[in-house]
Amino acid sequence: MIGNSSTAIVVSSAITLDLLRGSDAAALYHAVEQSREHLSRSMPWERNIVDNASAKHYITQRLNSPLPGAKWFAIYFHSEFAGVFAIKHIDPHTQVCELGYWLANIARGHRVIDSILAYIIPYLRAREDVHFVHFHCLEDNLASINIAQRAGAVLKTKIANQLGVAKDTQYMCIYQLAIKVHT
């Protein structure tokens, strides 16, 4: 169940999700520090995480998201903080849910997000207000594109990249996964 419980969601023997909390700030800062080079390629917020206080600010911003359906989770890999997974929003009009995530280096290459999606997609499919899942991936972020494609998503459109990362000339690709059959 995904809700406001403090009970962790066991995705696998190695992967756990728990609601993101302010108390995760030090672990988040450490994960960003250990993974900064990789994160800087596609996550413009990483340059703002410079200490525990800025990590707590990052968390507070996400937890106070005004977007409908937003839920933010800490990812634990072998009991170590390893990133963030989000249901960024669920648009009540278009019935689109955008998912987002980032992983620290310790969890990369272990199909952590694939495992999380295997849990989250059925949860979203069971909801009446979600018909599509969107993944936003920079066009050179092959790892994220592969994750979206393995989940069954297909490229829907490309839009201008306005993230403020090194290659602003590349496009943001929006991959869409239809999770409801339309009749």
C-alpha positions in Angstrom: 0.0 0.0 0.0 1.2 3.5 -0.8 0.0 6.0 1.7 0.8 8.1 4.7 1.9 5.1 6.8 5.4 5.1 8.2 5.7 1.4 7.2 8.3 0.8 4.5 7.3 -0.8 1.2 9.4 -3.9 0.6 10.0 -4.0 -3.1 12.5 -6.9 -2.9 15.0 -8.3 -0.5 17.4 -5.5 -1.5 15.0 -2.6 -2.2 12.8 -0.7 0.1 10.8 2.5 -0.3 9.8 4.7 2.5 8.1 8.1 2.6 10.8 10.8 2.2 11.3 12.8 5.4 13.3 15.7 6.6 15.3 13.3 8.7 16.7 11.9 5.4 18.6 15.1 4.7 22.1 13.9 5.9 21.8 10.6 4.0 20.5 12.4 0.9 23.4 14.9 1.0 25.9 12.0 1.3 24.3 10.2 -1.6 24.5 13.3 -3.8 28.1 13.9 -2.8 29.0 10.3 -3.7 27.2 10.6 -7.1 27.6 14.3 -8.0 29.4 13.7 -11.3 26.7 11.4 -12.6 23.8 13.4 -11.3 25.1 16.7 -12.7 24.5 15.4 -16.2 20.7 15.4 -15.9 19.7 16.6 -12.5 20.1 20.4 -12.3 19.1 20.5 -8.6 22.2 18.6 -7.6 24.3 21.8 -7.7 22.0 23.3 -4.9 22.7 20.4 -2.5 25.8 21.6 -0.8 25.2 20.6 2.8 22.6 19.0 5.1 20.6 22.2 5.3 20.2 22.4 1.5 19.4 18.7 1.4 16.6 19.3 3.9 15.4 22.2 1.8 15.3 19.9 -1.3 13.2 17.4 0.7 10.9 20.1 2.1 10.2 21.5 -1.4 9.2 18.1 -2.6 7.1 17.2 0.4 5.2 20.5 0.1 4.5 20.0 -3.6 1.1 21.5 -4.4 0.6 19.1 -7.3 -2.2 16.6 -7.0 -1.2 13.0 -6.1 2.4 13.9 -5.4 4.2 11.3 -3.2 8.0 11.3 -2.6 9.9 8.2 -1.4 13.4 7.5 -0.2 14.9 4.5 -2.0 16.9 2.1 0.2 19.2 -0.4 -1.4 20.6 -3.0 1.0 19.4 -0.7 3.8 21.4 2.3 2.6 19.8 5.5 1.3 20.2 5.2 -2.5 18.0 7.9 -4.1 14.5 9.3 -4.5 11.5 7.9 -6.3 8.4 10.1 -6.9 4.9 10.1 -8.1 5.4 13.7 -9.2 1.8 14.4 -9.9 -1.5 12.9 -11.2 -3.3 15.2 -13.5 -7.0 14.8 -12.7 -8.0 16.1 -16.2 -5.6 14.2 -18.5 -5.3 11.2 -16.1 -1.5 11.3 -16.6 0.8 10.4 -13.8 4.4 11.6 -14.1 7.0 9.5 -12.4 10.5 10.7 -11.5 13.6 9.3 -9.8 17.3 9.5 -9.3 19.8 6.9 -8.0 23.0 7.2 -6.2 26.0 5.4 -7.6 25.6 2.5 -5.1 22.3 1.5 -6.7 23.0 2.1 -10.4 23.2 -1.0 -12.6 21.1 -3.2 -10.3 17.7 -2.5 -12.0 16.4 -0.9 -8.9 14.0 1.4 -10.7 12.7 -1.6 -12.8 11.9 -3.4 -9.5 10.2 -0.3 -8.1 8.1 0.1 -11.3 7.1 -3.6 -11.1 5.5 -2.6 -7.8 4.2 0.9 -8.6 2.7 0.3 -12.1 0.1 -2.2 -10.8 -0.7 0.2 -7.9 -1.3 3.0 -10.5 -3.2 0.7 -12.8 -5.7 0.0 -9.9 -6.5 3.7 -9.5 -9.4 5.1 -11.4 -7.7 8.5 -12.0 -4.6 7.2 -13.8 -4.6 6.1 -17.4 -1.1 7.0 -18.5 2.3 7.1 -16.9 4.9 9.6 -18.2 8.6 9.4 -18.0 10.6 12.6 -18.8 14.1 11.7 -20.0 16.8 13.8 -21.6 17.6 12.4 -25.0 21.1 11.4 -24.0 20.1 9.8 -20.7 20.1 6.3 -22.2 19.7 4.6 -18.8 16.4 6.4 -18.1 15.2 5.8 -21.6 16.0 2.1 -21.3 14.0 2.0 -18.0 11.0 3.6 -19.6 11.1 1.3 -22.6 11.5 -1.8 -20.5 8.4 -0.7 -18.6 6.6 -0.7 -21.9 6.6 3.1 -22.5 7.0 4.5 -26.0 8.2 7.9 -27.1 5.3 10.3 -27.3 7.0 13.6 -28.0 10.1 15.7 -27.6 10.1 19.2 -26.1 12.8 21.8 -25.5 15.1 21.1 -22.6 14.9 23.9 -20.1 16.5 22.1 -17.2 19.6 24.2 -17.1 22.0 21.3 -17.5 25.2 21.3 -19.6 23.6 20.4 -22.9 20.5 22.6 -23.0 20.4 22.0 -26.8 19.2 18.4 -26.4 15.6 17.5 -26.1 13.5 16.3 -23.2 11.8 13.1 -24.4 8.5 12.2 -23.0 7.8 8.5 -22.9 4.2 7.3 -22.3 2.9 4.1 -20.9 -0.8 3.4 -21.3 -2.0 1.4 -18.3 -5.7 1.4 -19.0 -7.4 -0.1 -22.0 -9.6 2.4 -23.7 -12.8 1.2 -25.3 
